[in-house]
């Protein structure tokens, strides 16, 4: 009888292993497919992050360059009073305004007080900032700061 019980026990174990494999086989295949999909998505995300970094760099360069040529800058008049009113209208500190035009905060204060005059390239940058609104200015500052 002991032999019969051992044989029955081993047969039950064999059949249960076989059923277990058949029941979990599709789960293993699905799991492998999910892992492949996740790996593909990770590669895609890495590629997109790289693209975004490249485009942010290009945008940072575009924002940093004045949009007005030197020839047109000759026709632009500079006024310290206008500069101060424009900076206050945009609600910017002299440092932030200086970042927009590529100058220091001290230079902006000197321009506003009339102690110094901006050079041609700086006048071109001031003229390029002239038509910007508050939202565009804030967006450009975020880009320049790298956020």
Secondary structure, 3 states (H helix, E strand, C coil): CHHHHHHHHHHHHHHHHHHHHHHHHHHHHHHHHHHHHHHHHHHHHHHHHHHHHHHHHHHHHHHHCCCCCHHHHCCCCCCHHHHHHHHHHCCCCHHHHHHHHCCCHHHHHHHHHCCCCCCHHHHHHHHHHHCCCHHHHHHHHHHHHCC
